[in-house]
Amino acid sequence: MLPHSAPHRFIAGILALVFAAAVTTVEIQPANADTSRPSVVLPEFELKDPRGLSLTNNDVREDGNCLVVAFLGTECPLAKLYAQTLTDLHDEFHPRQVSFVAVMSNRQDSLEEIAAFERRSGLPFSIGKDLRNRLADTLDAQRTPEVFLFDQNGELRYRGRVDDQYGIGTILDRPRRSDLREAIVEVLAGKKVSVPHTDAVGCIIGRRKSASQEELHSADEDAKESDVVTYHQHINPILQTHCVECHREGEIGPFALDAYDEVAGWADMIVEVTQEKRMPPWHAGPRSTAKFRNERTLSKQELDLLARWADTGTREGQPTTLTSRDKPSTAEHFGVRDENGRYWQLPRQPDHVFKITPKPVSIPATGEVKYRYYRVDPGFKKDVWASAMQLRPGNRSVVHHILVFAREPGSSQRLHAQRGFLDGYVPGYRAIPLAPGYAKRIPACSELIFQVHYTPTGAPQEDLSEFAIVEAEESEISHEIRTDSIVQTRFQIPPGDSNHEVTARGPVFPPNSQLLALMPHMHVRGKSFEYEMHTTRSWWSSQKNSKVLLDVPQYDFNWQTSYILDKPMPLPEGGRFVGRATYDNSEKNLSNPDPTATVRWGDQTWEEMMIGYYHYAVPRSND
């Protein structure tokens, strides 16, 4: 489970892309928890199927059947994951007189997008658009996915999550509690549902606010026009600065945020994740003394504007010259497109593009996929200096990570990344061009070795990934960039330990070296990571010889950020890094696959790693 040299975000697993999923403390209410609540009866409703035809109660529910109403969304990652679970439940229970219907209430989900969702997910039951979110309002549905189970008499017996397998940044091999399934079994057996209500975890439904709501929240008629918050004047500039780099067509964000209609549908979700500082992703803590040029934080003024816009009816306003980028676009200012229309996060057209495999690789639907290694001869007869590189997966849903090594002829180098690598990809990776005069060297006649880790998604998949290089003139290179790390492979994390500490000392810094970036790496039990720089000092000196450069108090496996210094930092000769990592192997860690296990070093997610990568530069004269 190894990372890339400079992703802004990342991440492992599809849930890493959950911009819109809500961090909700899941509350489970037993059957006797809310006896005073009046019963809810299945309302009459009308939906529009993807062809624009009407769907009513009678169309989706046979007489005498129970009915599962599942609120989903075309772009919500959790809704996509649970489509398969709902399909399995339908196949199991439909023969036992349980009907299902998928309801799309998001204002931003068009009939065309719903048709594509239906086709790709393969749902075996009806799906329909909830115009003006009427059914969602009647049932007080808040998120996707959220399910409602009505019995044979049309009485609501369960509402909430499908199960607990998928959460925010968590994915279990199997659910600990299958809430919907257990409720169906109890209803069919004529029993009282033991847990009638759980809190749904997922994306907030993008509602179309009524005129009365807009009038209630809009500015007074006498207010100045400049006091009214609009998309074009206030919101789009914030999104262009902080969000659109990832949230646009062809990029890693699960949906685009570069057009008014789409953004308006996600307005409440945007407010939630920004107020709770889950977005934009940034995990450096207050004890960090280094300054980072890729820091992503929103100002109080920006947060207030987002909240006011959502609360006052998501007004569009008039496009201005300043915000003309609002049109749906490919945002070319973030990279380039090659002659085949493929987008690259590179400063110019790549000089070299290599397919990692000659033909697509098949990935099975389930099971563990061991690391795969592929060799490519780039045909470099002389040293190549790379000023920018990008590993691009062909199928992001199954590629967990890719590492590329440059192995010189006759080398017996082991293919691991405990110390360093040429380049790498993890979900959320952003290719970042190097500063002028700085480059990584690929020695002449080297072969490229690619380590690829695939993660099954429940359906057979294929992948054909690529590696691109922007070459620099050797005469222009003043500094060679290298990658090293603090690493500790000998540790044991006891079962149930919520704060187990592991430390490691890195190698001594080379003379005249400059620090460029820091990137901690652990797995799902990782809790915190700290880089402390130690310098040598004379025995008579009272000056402190250490300081914390980077403090990550809440490490998140899904966002393996490379913290890039705002300018190269001279490293003290004779100094070194000391790394301190803590791990949570308790039940309170929702990502923990097994709190009863003793955990040791290993490649797989259920094992652990302790690596503190750092990228540094040395003058070429050091060679």
C-alpha positions in Angstrom: 0.0 0.0 0.0 2.5 2.5 -1.2 2.1 6.1 -2.3 3.1 8.7 -4.9 5.8 11.3 -4.6 3.5 14.3 -4.8 -0.2 13.8 -4.7 -2.3 16.6 -3.3 -4.8 14.2 -2.0 -5.1 10.9 -1.4 -6.0 8.2 -0.9 -6.7 4.6 -1.0 -9.9 3.1 -2.1 -12.9 4.5 -3.8 -14.2 6.1 -0.6 -11.3 8.3 -0.7 -13.1 10.2 -3.5 -16.1 10.9 -1.3 -16.3 14.7 -1.3 -19.9 14.6 -0.5 -20.2 11.8 2.0 -21.1 13.0 5.5 -19.3 12.1 8.6 -22.2 11.1 10.8 -22.2 9.4 14.1 -24.4 6.4 13.4 -27.2 6.2 16.0 -28.9 2.8 16.3 -32.3 2.9 18.0 -33.7 -0.3 19.4 -37.3 -1.3 18.9 -38.4 0.4 22.2 -36.5 3.6 21.7 -39.2 5.8 20.2 -42.6 4.3 20.9 -44.2 7.7 21.0 -43.5 8.4 17.3 -46.7 8.1 15.2 -46.7 5.5 12.5 -45.8 6.5 9.0 -47.8 5.1 6.1 -46.5 4.8 2.5 -47.7 7.9 0.7 -49.1 8.1 -2.8 -46.3 9.2 -5.1 -45.4 9.7 -8.7 -41.9 9.5 -10.2 -40.6 9.9 -13.7 -38.6 6.9 -15.1 -35.5 7.6 -17.3 -37.8 7.6 -20.4 -40.0 10.3 -18.9 -42.9 7.9 -18.1 -44.8 8.0 -14.8 -44.1 5.5 -12.0 -46.6 5.3 -9.2 -47.1 3.1 -6.1 -49.0 0.6 -8.1 -46.3 0.3 -10.7 -43.5 -0.5 -8.3 -45.3 -2.5 -5.6 -47.4 -5.6 -6.1 -50.4 -6.1 -3.9 -49.5 -7.5 -0.6 -45.8 -6.9 -1.0 -43.4 -5.1 1.3 -41.6 -2.2 -0.4 -38.1 -0.9 0.0 -37.7 2.7 -1.1 -34.0 3.5 -1.7 -33.0 7.1 -2.2 -29.9 7.1 -4.4 -27.9 9.7 -6.4 -26.1 9.3 -9.7 -22.8 10.7 -8.5 -22.7 9.9 -4.8 -19.9 7.3 -4.3 -21.7 5.5 -1.5 -24.9 5.3 -3.5 -22.9 3.7 -6.3 -21.3 1.1 -3.9 -24.6 0.2 -2.4 -26.3 -0.4 -5.7 -24.8 -3.8 -5.8 -25.9 -4.6 -2.2 -29.5 -3.5 -3.0 -29.4 -5.7 -6.2 -28.3 -8.7 -4.0 -31.1 -8.0 -1.5 -33.7 -7.7 -4.3 -32.6 -11.0 -5.8 -32.9 -12.6 -2.4 -36.2 -11.2 -1.2 -38.2 -10.3 -4.3 -39.4 -14.0 -4.6 -40.6 -13.6 -1.0 -42.9 -10.6 -1.9 -40.5 -7.7 -1.3 -40.5 -5.0 -4.0 -37.8 -2.3 -4.5 -37.7 1.1 -6.1 -34.8 3.5 -6.5 -35.7 7.2 -6.0 -33.5 10.0 -7.4 -34.4 13.3 -5.6 -31.2 15.3 -6.4 -32.1 18.5 -8.4 -28.8 18.0 -10.3 -29.6 14.5 -11.5 -31.1 14.6 -15.0 -33.1 11.9 -16.6 -30.2 11.2 -19.0 -27.8 10.8 -16.0 -30.3 8.6 -14.2 -30.6 6.4 -17.3 -26.8 6.0 -17.4 -26.8 5.1 -13.7 -29.5 2.5 -14.3 -27.5 1.0 -17.1 -24.1 0.9 -15.4 -25.4 -0.3 -12.0 -27.6 -3.0 -13.5 -30.4 -2.4 -11.0 -33.1 -5.1 -11.5 -35.9 -2.9 -10.2 -37.6 0.4 -11.2 -35.8 3.8 -10.8 -37.4 7.2 -11.0 -36.8 10.9 -10.7 -38.5 12.6 -7.7 -39.6 15.9 -9.3 -39.1 18.8 -6.9 -38.0 16.2 -4.3 -41.7 15.7 -3.2 -41.3 12.2 -2.0 -38.0 13.0 -0.2 -39.8 15.9 1.6 -42.8 13.7 2.5 -40.6 11.0 4.1 -38.0 13.5 5.4 -35.2 11.6 3.5 -31.9 13.5 3.9 -29.1 11.5 2.3 -28.1 9.0 -0.4 -28.2 6.1 0.2 -31.1 6.1 2.6 -33.6 3.3 2.7 -37.3 3.0 3.9 -38.9 -0.4 4.5 -42.7 -0.5 4.4 -44.6 -3.7 5.4 -47.4 -5.5 3.6 -49.9 -2.9 5.0 -47.8 0.1 3.9 -46.6 0.9 7.4 -43.0 2.2 7.8 -41.0 -0.4 9.8 -37.4 0.6 9.2 -35.5 3.7 7.9 -31.7 4.5 7.7 -28.6 2.9 6.3 -28.4 -0.3 4.3 -25.6 -1.7 6.5 -22.3 -0.6 8.0 -19.9 -2.0 5.4 -19.1 1.4 3.8 -18.5 4.5 5.7 -16.5 7.8 5.5 -13.0 6.7 4.6 -13.8 3.1 5.8 -14.6 -0.1 3.9 -15.0 -3.5 5.7 -14.6 -6.9 4.0 -18.2 -7.5 5.1 -20.8 -5.6 7.1 -20.9 -6.1 10.9 -24.6 -5.4 10.9 -26.9 -5.8 7.8 -29.6 -3.4 9.1 -32.0 -3.5 6.1 -31.7 -7.2 5.6 -32.3 -8.0 9.2 -35.4 -5.7 9.2 -36.8 -7.4 6.1 -36.3 -10.8 7.7 -38.1 -9.7 10.9 -41.0 -8.1 9.0 -41.5 -11.3 6.9 -41.5 -13.4 10.0 -44.2 -11.2 11.6 -41.8 -9.9 14.3 -41.2 -6.4 15.6 -38.1 -4.8 14.0 -35.4 -4.9 16.6 -33.6 -1.8 15.2 -36.2 0.4 13.4 -34.0 3.4 12.8 -30.4 4.1 12.1 -28.8 7.3 10.8 -28.0 7.2 7.1 -24.4 8.1 6.2 -23.9 9.6 2.7 -24.4 12.6 0.5 -27.0 15.2 1.4 -29.9 15.3 -1.1 -29.6 18.3 -3.3 -33.1 19.9 -2.9 -34.7 22.5 -5.1 -35.8 25.1 -2.6 -39.4 26.3 -2.8 -40.3 29.9 -3.6 -41.4 30.4 0.0 -38.0 29.2 1.3 -36.2 31.5 -1.1 -38.3 34.4 -0.1 -37.8 33.6 3.5 -34.0 33.5 3.2 -33.5 36.1 0.5 -32.2 39.6 1.3 -34.7 42.3 2.0 -35.9 44.2 -1.0 -34.2 47.3 0.3 -30.8 45.6 0.6 -28.1 46.6 -1.7 -27.5 44.3 -4.7 -23.8 44.0 -3.6 -25.0 42.3 -0.4 -26.6 39.5 -2.2 -24.4 36.4 -2.6 -24.5 34.9 -6.1 -22.8 32.0 -7.8 -21.0 34.0 -10.5 -19.8 36.8 -8.4 -18.9 35.0 -5.1 -19.0 31.2 -5.2 -17.5 30.3 -8.6 -14.2 32.1 -7.8 -13.9 30.1 -4.5 -14.5 26.8 -6.3 -12.1 27.6 -9.1 -9.4 28.3 -6.6 -9.9 25.4 -4.2 -12.0 22.7 -5.8 -12.3 22.5 -9.6 -8.7 21.2 -9.9 -10.1 17.8 -8.9 -13.9 18.3 -9.3 -14.2 18.4 -13.1 -14.7 16.1 -16.0 -12.0 13.4 -16.3 -10.5 14.1 -12.9 -10.7 12.3 -9.5 -13.5 14.2 -7.9 -16.7 12.1 -8.2 -18.6 15.0 -9.7 -17.9 18.3 -11.4 -18.2 21.7 -9.7 -17.7 23.9 -12.7 -21.3 24.7 -13.7 -24.1 26.5 -11.8 -26.8 23.7 -11.9 -24.4 21.1 -10.6 -23.0 23.3 -7.8 -26.5 24.4 -6.7 -27.5 20.8 -6.2 -24.5 20.2 -4.0 -24.8 23.5 -2.1 -25.8 22.1 1.3 -23.2 19.3 1.0 -20.5 21.8 0.2 -21.3 23.8 3.3 -21.2 20.7 5.5 -17.9 19.4 4.4 -16.2 22.8 4.4 -17.5 23.9 7.8 -16.3 20.6 9.2 -12.9 21.1 7.4 -13.2 17.8 5.6 -12.8 19.7 2.4 -10.5 20.9 1.0 -8.3 18.1 2.3 -5.5 19.4 4.5 -4.2 17.6 7.6 -1.1 19.6 8.8 -1.6 20.5 12.4 -0.7 23.6 14.4 2.6 22.2 15.7 4.0 22.2 12.1 6.7 24.9 11.7 7.3 24.5 8.0 5.3 26.5 5.5 3.7 24.6 2.6 2.8 26.0 -0.8 0.1 23.5 -1.5 -1.8 24.3 1.7 -5.5 24.2 1.1 -7.6 26.0 3.6 -10.6 28.3 3.3 -10.8 31.7 5.0 -13.6 32.6 7.4 -14.9 35.0 4.7 -15.0 32.2 2.1 -16.8 29.8 4.5 -19.3 32.5 5.3 -20.0 33.2 1.6 -20.6 29.5 0.9 -23.1 29.2 3.9 -24.9 32.4 3.0 -25.3 31.4 -0.6 -26.8 28.0 0.3 -29.1 29.6 2.9 -30.5 32.3 0.6 -31.6 30.1 -2.3 -28.4 29.5 -4.3 -28.8 32.5 -6.6 -27.1 32.3 -9.9 -26.6 36.0 -10.7 -25.1 37.4 -13.9 -21.8 36.1 -15.4 -19.0 38.5 -15.2 -15.7 38.8 -17.0 -13.9 37.7 -13.9 -15.9 34.5 -13.6 -16.3 33.5 -17.2 -14.6 30.2 -16.4 -18.0 29.1 -15.0 -18.9 27.5 -18.4 -18.5 23.8 -18.4 -15.0 23.3 -19.6 -12.0 21.1 -19.4 -10.1 23.7 -17.3 -7.1 23.5 -19.6 -5.2 25.8 -17.3 -4.5 22.8 -15.1 -2.7 20.8 -17.8 -2.6 19.8 -21.4 -4.4 17.5 -23.8 -2.5 15.4 -26.3 -3.4 14.8 -29.9 -5.8 12.0 -28.9 -7.7 14.3 -26.5 -6.3 12.7 -23.4 -5.7 15.1 -20.5 -2.3 15.2 -18.7 -1.5 17.1 -15.5 1.7 18.3 -17.1 3.2 21.7 -18.0 3.4 20.7 -21.7 3.0 17.8 -24.0 4.9 14.8 -22.7 8.1 13.7 -24.5 7.6 10.1 -23.7 4.4 8.0 -23.0 4.7 4.3 -22.1 2.0 1.8 -21.7 2.7 -0.2 -18.6 1.4 -3.3 -20.3 1.0 -4.1 -24.0 -2.7 -4.9 -23.6 -5.4 -4.4 -21.0 -4.9 -6.3 -17.7 -7.9 -8.3 -16.4 -8.8 -7.9 -12.7 -11.2 -10.4 -11.1 -14.4 -9.3 -9.4 -13.4 -10.5 -5.9 -10.5 -11.9 -3.9 -7.0 -10.7 -3.1 -4.8 -9.6 -6.0 -1.1 -9.9 -5.3 1.2 -7.1 -6.4 2.0 -7.3 -10.1 5.3 -6.3 -11.7 5.8 -5.2 -15.3 9.0 -4.3 -17.2 9.3 -1.7 -19.9 12.4 -0.8 -21.9 12.2 2.9 -22.5 15.1 2.8 -24.9 17.1 5.5 -23.2 20.7 5.4 -24.4 21.7 8.3 -22.3 20.7 9.8 -18.9 17.2 11.3 -19.0 16.3 14.2 -16.7 12.6 14.3 -15.9 11.2 17.7 -14.9 7.6 16.3 -14.7 6.1 12.9 -14.7 2.7 11.4 -14.4 1.4 7.9 -13.9 -2.2 7.7 -15.2 -4.4 4.7 -14.4 -6.6 3.5 -17.1 -9.3 2.4 -14.6 -9.2 4.5 -11.5 -11.8 2.3 -9.7 -9.4 -0.7 -9.4 -5.9 0.8 -9.3 -4.9 1.2 -5.7 -1.4 2.3 -6.4 1.4 2.2 -9.0 5.1 2.7 -8.4 7.8 3.0 -11.0 11.5 2.3 -10.4 14.4 2.9 -12.8 16.7 -0.1 -12.6 20.1 0.2 -14.1 21.6 -2.7 -16.1 23.1 -5.4 -13.9 21.5 -3.9 -10.8 20.4 -6.3 -8.0 18.2 -3.6 -6.5 15.2 -5.0 -4.7 11.9 -3.7 -5.9 10.5 -2.0 -2.8 9.7 1.5 -1.9 10.8 1.7 1.8 13.5 4.2 0.8 12.6 5.7 -2.5 11.2 5.3 -6.1 11.1 7.3 -9.3 7.4 8.2 -9.3 4.1 6.8 -8.1 0.3 7.0 -8.1 -2.3 6.7 -5.4 -6.0 7.8 -5.7 -6.1 11.5 -5.5 -2.6 12.0 -7.0 -1.7 15.3 -8.6 1.3 15.6 -10.8 3.3 18.7 -9.8 6.0 20.1 -12.2 9.4 20.5 -10.6 11.0 23.9 -10.2 13.3 25.1 -13.0 16.7 23.5 -12.7 15.4 20.6 -10.6 14.8 17.1 -12.0 14.9 13.4 -11.3 17.5 11.4 -13.2 16.8 8.1 -15.1 20.2 6.5 -15.7 21.1 5.5 -19.3 20.0 2.0 -20.4 17.8 1.7 -17.3 14.6 -0.4 -17.6 11.4 0.8 -16.0 9.8 -1.6 -13.5 6.2 -0.9 -12.5 4.7 -2.3 -9.3 0.9 -2.3 -9.6 -1.7 -3.1 -6.9 -5.2 -3.7 -8.0 -8.3 -3.8 -5.8 -11.4 -5.8 -6.9 -14.6 -3.8 -7.0 -17.2 -6.7 -7.1 -17.3 -6.8 -10.9 -14.7 -7.9 -13.5 -12.6 -5.0 -14.7 -9.8 -4.2 -17.1 -7.0 -1.6 -16.8 -4.4 -0.2 -19.2 -2.3 2.4 -17.4 0.3 4.8 -18.8 3.4 6.7 -17.7 4.4 10.0 -19.2 7.7 12.0 -18.9 8.5 15.6 -19.6 12.2 15.7 -20.4 14.5 18.6 -19.4 17.8 19.6 -21.0 20.7 18.3 -19.0 22.6 21.5 -19.3 19.7 23.3 -17.5 19.7 21.0 -14.5 21.4 22.4 -11.4 19.9 20.0 -8.7 19.0 16.3 -8.7 15.9 15.4 -6.8 16.0 12.2 -4.7 13.6 10.4 -2.5 14.5 8.9 0.9 12.6 8.1 4.1 12.3 7.4 7.8 11.3 3.8 8.0 10.6 1.3 10.8 9.7 -2.3 9.9 10.1 -3.9 13.2 7.0 -3.3 15.4 4.0 -5.0 16.8 0.8 -3.2 17.5 -1.1 -5.0 20.3 -4.8 -5.8 20.0 -7.1 -3.1 21.2 -4.3 -0.5 21.7 -5.7 2.9 20.7 -2.4 4.9 20.8 0.5 2.7 20.0 3.7 4.7 19.2 6.4 3.7 16.7 9.5 5.8 16.2 12.3 5.7 13.6 15.5 7.6 12.7 16.3 8.5 9.2 19.7 8.6 7.5 22.0 11.5 7.8 21.3 14.4 5.4 23.8 14.6 2.5 25.9 17.8 2.4 24.3 20.9 0.7 20.9 19.2 0.4 17.6 21.0 0.3 14.3 19.7 1.6 11.4 19.9 -0.9 8.5 17.9 0.4 7.3 15.5 3.2 4.9 12.6 2.8 3.9 10.3 5.6 2.6 6.8 4.8 0.7 4.3 7.0 -2.3 2.1 6.6 -5.8 2.2 8.0 -4.7 2.0 11.7 -2.5 5.1 11.3 -3.5 7.8 13.7 -0.8 10.5 13.6 2.6 11.2 12.2 5.3 13.7 13.1 8.6 14.7 11.4 11.1 16.1 13.8 14.4 17.5 12.4 17.4 16.9 14.6 20.6 18.9 14.1 24.1 18.2 15.6 25.3 20.6 18.2 28.3 21.1 20.4 28.1 19.8 23.9 28.4 23.3 25.4 25.5 24.7 23.3 22.2 25.4 25.0 20.4 25.9 21.7 17.6 23.3 21.1 18.7 20.9 18.4 15.3 19.7 17.1 12.0 21.1 15.8 8.8 19.6 14.4 8.6 20.4 10.7 5.3 18.6 10.0 2.7 17.5 12.5 -0.2 15.4 11.2 -2.4 14.9 14.3 -5.3 13.2 12.3 -3.7 11.0 9.7 -6.1 9.8 7.0 -5.1 6.8 4.8 -7.5 8.1 2.1 -5.6 11.4 1.7 -1.9 10.7 1.4 -0.9 14.2 0.9 2.6 15.3 -0.1 3.3 18.5 1.9 5.4 20.7 -0.4 7.5 23.4 1.1 6.9 26.9 -0.1 10.6 27.1 -1.0 13.5 24.7 -0.7 14.8 24.4 2.9 18.5 23.9 3.5 19.1 20.8 5.5 21.7 20.9 8.3 24.8 18.9 7.6 25.0 15.9 9.9 21.3 16.3 10.8 18.5 13.7 10.3 14.8 13.2 10.7 13.2 11.4 13.6 9.7 10.2 12.9 6.9 9.4 15.4 3.8 7.6 14.4 0.8 6.4 16.4 -1.7 3.7 15.6 -5.2 3.0 16.7 -5.9 -0.7 16.8 -9.1 -0.4 18.9 -12.7 -0.9 18.0 -13.2 2.9 18.1 -11.2 3.0 14.8 -14.0 2.4 12.3 -11.4 1.5 9.6 -9.9 -1.2 11.7 -10.4 -4.5 10.0 -9.6 -6.6 13.1 -9.1 -5.0 16.6 -8.2 -8.4 18.0 -5.2 -8.9 15.8 -1.5 -8.2 16.6 -0.4 -6.0 13.7 3.0 -6.1 12.0 4.7 -4.6 9.0 3.3 -5.7 5.6 2.1 -4.6 2.2 -1.6 -5.3 2.6 -4.1 -2.8 4.1 -4.8 -5.1 7.1 -1.1 -5.0 7.9 0.8 -1.7 8.7 3.7 0.4 7.5 5.6 3.2 9.1 7.3 5.3 6.4 8.0 9.0 6.4 9.0 9.9 2.8 10.9 13.1 2.0 12.0 14.5 -1.3 15.2 16.5 -1.3 17.6 18.0 -3.9 21.4 17.9 -4.0 23.6 20.0 -6.3 24.9 18.0 -9.3 28.4 18.8 -8.1 27.7 16.5 -5.2 27.8 13.5 -7.6 
